[in-house]
Amino acid sequence: MPTIPEVDQDLLNSFFDANIQPKIRFDHPPEGMAGFSDEELSAVRRLLANKSCVLGIDIYHYSQYADEKRVFVPFVFEEILAQCVSLISQNFPFLFQKCDLSALRDSFIQTGDGGFLALETPLHAIVFAVTFETVVRMYNSLRFMRRLRAKVGEIIVRYAIAYDNVYTLHKRLYGAAIITCARLLRRDKLNRMLIDSYTFDWFTEMMMGIENLQNISIRELRRMPPFAYYQEPKSGDYNALIPTDRFLNPLEGIKAVDVQKIGFVKEKDTPLDVYNLHLQATIEYTISIGTKVMFAVTIGNSNPSGIPD
């Protein structure tokens, strides 16, 4: 989980004296209480200056499941999430080296049919989503939780990524990134992976466009500001999807990335561009002792239809 600023009690006390000694008052507030002073505005802006990435995951048409199936869907989702975190810890030691993965799983905001997860960068969100979709594929193909799969049936997942301010209050996550992510999921009816313009701009700034995900290596990542202080991969470490050097040309990895601008949402009355991301990756996993399987996973689809109001 990234370092996320907190609206702590000291900050609240500095703004609202009722937090120090709560009581009901009937006298008129003193002049100057309304609005924010320059010092208060500065404190709030410092709180919101730090951006994090939020990944939204949603099980499509959850409400349309039959009752006897729907009762098990939250459990299926939790098990897929747990398996995803386990695969992340095994396969991405470089990218997630600063992340407490047990805390990451606990910080997931459950919504019943999915939820939201705060991550350090949009790249972390992409890798997490690909890994989650990999476990979904294993479930749907009867290679994970077979008995539940036989009873509950196939699940289809849609995703959204937003990059903006995130903060905590009483250990709960809030912020513009979560609001935008929820709006993207709510407005998508086509099982896609939608990203906001801040996420799109992050990839443009860091790697000259999100399409270059298929060319990136750990060597290039360590030249980018967010990863400059990451420790080099240890000898013998396995890092899936992102090779140590792109000239190694591994069989697995991100193989195709398509992105299209499809519309906008309003954030505080300001239009925010929305992009449809279609991504394909080839994954290699050991499914039993001495047995490896290579398969392709697709996130999103290439339908360019806009998003309804």
Secondary structure, 3 states (H helix, E strand, C coil): CCCCCECCHHHHHHHCHHHCCCCCCCCCCCCCCCCCCHHHHHHHHHHHHCEEEEEEEEECCHHHCCHHHHCCHHHHHHHHHHHHHHHHHHHCCCCCCCCCHHHHHHCCEECCCEEEEEECCHHHHHHHHHHHHHHHHHHHCCCCCHHHHHHHCCCCEEEEEEEEECEEECCEEECHHHHHHHHHHHHCCCCCEEEEHHHHHHHHHHHCCHHHHHCCCHHHHCCCHHHCCCCCCCCCCCCCCCCCCHHHCCCCEEEEEEEEEEEEEEECCEEEEEEEEEEEEEEEEEEECCEEEEEEEEECCCCCCCCCC
